[in-house]
Amino acid sequence: MKVKLEKFGNTLISRELGSEAFKAFQSTLLELPPNEELEIDFSGVLTLSPSWADEFLSPLLERLGERLVLAPSDNLSVQATLKILQEANKSMFKFSSR
């Protein structure tokens, strides 16, 4: 299953909005078959803050582990945020190849 984060907006900031997005995503997450990967696509996202990403991506990583796959992004905001989260969570995200 592929999900474009842009559906939550192109400026993804604040812990509160990240938490709301994760709650809204729960019904979609329930539809994910147990053996399928969830790919997160960052295209269209202009800004991704560490607080928003921590509320949305960290619980997904905890729940899905290796089944969570992130699409590569040229966006410096996305790259910096993902680096911060990996260091904070002491775990690495899995990235898809282009």
Residue pairs with C-beta under 8 A, 6 or more apart in sequence:
1 28
1 31
1 32
1 36
1 37
1 38
1 39
2 39
2 41
3 25
3 28
3 38
3 39
3 40
3 41
4 41
4 43
4 44
5 12
5 40
5 41
5 42
5 44
5 45
5 48
5 56
6 41
6 43
6 44
6 45
8 17
8 21
8 24
8 56
9 17
10 44
10 45
10 46
10 47
11 46
11 47
12 18
12 21
12 45
12 47
12 48
12 49
12 52
12 53
12 56
13 47
13 49
13 51
13 52
14 49
14 51
14 52
15 51
15 52
15 54
15 55
17 52
17 55
18 49
18 51
18 52
18 53
18 54
18 55
18 56
19 55
19 56
21 52
21 55
21 56
22 55
22 56
22 59
22 60
25 56
29 38
29 60
29 63
32 38
36 67
37 67
37 68
37 69
38 60
38 64
38 67
38 68
38 69
39 69
39 70
39 71
39 96
40 57
40 60
40 68
40 69
40 70
40 71
41 71
42 48
42 70
42 71
42 73
42 75
42 78
43 71
43 73
45 73
45 75
45 77
45 78
46 75
46 77
47 77
48 75
48 77
48 78
48 81
49 77
49 81
50 81
50 84
50 85
50 88
53 81
53 82
53 85
54 85
54 88
57 68
57 70
57 82
57 85
57 93
58 85
58 89
60 68
61 68
61 89
61 91
61 93
66 94
68 93
68 94
69 94
69 95
69 96
70 82
70 93
70 94
70 95
70 96
71 95
71 96
72 95
72 96
72 97
72 98
73 79
82 93
85 93
86 92
86 93
